[in-house]
């Protein structure tokens, strides 16, 4: 949904855009640096009991092909069929680049209007 949200924002150029997201990692809608947990690793490292990916019976829901596996930079889940490394920062960086581009475009339009 991130790509379509940014595309629509560019097309319609509203005064602001609110990107609704949820930190539900099984849905892949988070916009923050994150990566997939390796099998049988703790999901909640701060909790007193270690809930693991296997104890969740996720049935593959932890697979997000936009996120690397087990670290902030590295390969995707093997079931994704992605060759090469990906970054946990990609979505976050795409939003930053979009905002930067839109600010530059707005400044250029304002400058052209003043001439």
N, C-alpha and C positions, 0 to 999 in steps of 0.2 A: 504493500500500500504506500510505502514511502515514495517510490518513483512517481506514481500517479498523483500523489498529493503535491509534490514539488512541481510537476508538469502543469497541473491546474493552477497553481499559484502563479507560475510564470505567464500562463495564458491570460488570466483574468486580472492579475496585478492588484489584488485587494490591499487595503491599508495594513492589514495584519493577517497572519495565518496562525491558527492554533492547531498544532498537531497532537491529536489525542492518541495517547499510547498508554500501555499498561505494562507493568514490569512482570508480566507472565511469560517466563522464558520458553514455555512450551509452545506459545503462539508465535514467537519470533517478532513481537511488536515493540520490543524495547529499543530505545534510541540512546544507547550508552555503550561504552566498551564492554563487551562480554564475550564469553566463549562457552562452548559446550563442555559439560563435565564428561570426563572419561567414564566408562562403565565401572560401576561399583565404587565410585568416589562420593564423598559427602556432598550433599546439596547445601546443607546449612552448617558451615564450619564454625559458626558462633554458638550453635545450640548445644545443649547438654547431651543430647542423643544424636547420633549421626544418622540422618536419613539419607540413604544412598539412592542413586539413580535406579538400581535394580529393585529396591524395596518400594518404589513408587508404581511399579507396573505401568510404565509410561507407554509401552507398545510403540516405541519409536518416536514419541512426541517430542523428545528432546533434540531431535535432529533438525537443525536449522542450517540449510546449506549456505547461508550468508555468513556464518560464524565459524571460526577455526575450532579445532578439537583439542581441548586440554590446555590451551595457553592463549595469550593475546595475539600471537602471530604464528601461523602454521597451517597445516592442511585442514581441509574440511572433513566432515565425517566421511569415511570410505564409501558409504552408500550414496553419496552425492555425485560421485563421478567427476569431481572437479580436480583438474590437474594444476599443480602449483600451490603456493601458499596464499592465504587470505588473512585479512586483518580484522581484529575485533573492533577496530575503530572506524570501519568503512562507513556505516550508516551515519555516525556522528560527523565524520568529515564531509560527507555529501551534503548534510544540512548546513554546515559551516560554509562550504563552497557556494551553495545556492544563495545564502544570505549575502555573502560577499559580492557575488555576481549581480544580484538584484540591487544592492546599494550602488554599485558602480554604474549600472544602467540607469538608475534613477538620477544619479548625479549628472550623468552625461545628458539626459533628457532635459533636466533643469537648466544646465548650462546652455544648451541649444535654444531653449525657449527665451533665455535672457538676451540673446544676440539680436 
